[in-house]
Amino acid sequence: MHTIRLRGPWEQEPLAGGRVCYARRFHQPTSLGEERVWLVVDEDAARDVSLNGHPLQMDGGRCDVTAMLVPSNLLSVTTDSPAATADLARLEIG
């Protein structure tokens, strides 16, 4: 299993009710072959997660996003309050 940590830079947008939307662009991992790509988010912080404008159904903080990846991707994570972004999301490839 190979891990790509999606650390900064995250864009931050305050929302109503104290919620915050964090957005980050990332490139599609190269040389995937038959490997799957899982998006893993901090499920204690994340409330809504979308990839390229499509809401994701997270299962235990994980979602297989292999088929949704394009050369340049936009990940959005909404939290109930400001959150640390260092470990907010990562890709696991394997």
C-alpha positions in Angstrom: 0.0 0.0 0.0 1.3 3.4 -1.0 0.0 6.5 0.8 -0.1 10.1 -0.5 -0.9 12.6 2.2 -3.0 15.5 1.0 -1.4 18.2 3.2 -1.4 21.9 2.3 -2.2 24.0 0.6 -5.9 23.9 1.4 -8.3 26.7 0.5 -10.7 27.6 3.3 -14.2 29.0 3.0 -16.3 29.9 6.1 -19.9 28.7 5.8 -23.0 29.5 7.8 -23.3 28.0 11.3 -19.6 27.9 11.9 -19.0 25.2 9.3 -15.9 25.4 7.1 -15.3 24.1 3.6 -11.7 23.0 2.8 -10.8 22.5 -0.8 -7.6 21.1 -2.3 -6.5 20.2 -5.9 -4.4 17.2 -6.6 -3.2 15.3 -9.7 -4.2 11.8 -10.5 -1.6 9.3 -9.3 0.4 7.9 -12.2 1.1 4.3 -13.2 -1.9 2.8 -11.4 -2.4 -0.3 -13.5 -4.9 -2.5 -11.7 -4.4 -0.7 -8.3 -7.3 0.9 -6.6 -7.2 4.4 -5.1 -9.0 5.0 -1.8 -9.7 8.5 -0.4 -9.4 8.4 3.4 -10.6 11.4 5.5 -10.6 12.2 9.2 -14.1 10.9 9.9 -14.2 12.8 13.2 -13.8 16.1 11.4 -15.4 15.6 7.9 -19.2 15.9 7.5 -19.5 16.3 3.7 -16.9 15.1 1.2 -17.0 15.6 -2.6 -14.6 14.9 -5.4 -14.8 16.9 -8.6 -18.3 18.2 -7.5 -19.7 14.7 -6.8 -20.7 13.9 -3.2 -19.0 10.8 -1.8 -20.5 8.2 0.4 -17.8 7.5 2.9 -17.7 4.1 4.7 -15.7 4.4 7.9 -13.9 7.5 6.5 -13.0 5.6 3.2 -14.2 5.7 -0.4 -12.9 4.0 -3.5 -12.4 6.9 -5.9 -10.5 5.1 -8.7 -13.1 5.5 -11.4 -13.7 9.2 -10.5 -10.1 10.4 -10.9 -9.2 12.8 -13.7 -5.8 14.4 -14.5 -6.6 17.3 -12.1 -9.0 16.7 -9.2 -10.7 18.9 -6.7 -11.4 17.5 -3.2 -13.8 19.4 -0.9 -14.3 18.5 2.8 -16.8 20.3 4.9 -16.3 20.3 8.7 -18.6 21.6 11.5 -15.8 23.9 12.8 -12.3 24.9 11.8 -10.0 21.8 11.6 -6.3 21.0 11.3 -5.6 20.1 7.7 -2.4 18.2 8.1 -4.2 14.8 8.4 -7.6 15.8 7.0 -7.3 13.5 3.9 -5.0 11.1 2.1 -5.0 8.7 -0.8 -4.2 5.0 -0.3 -3.1 3.2 -3.4 -3.0 -0.6 -3.6 
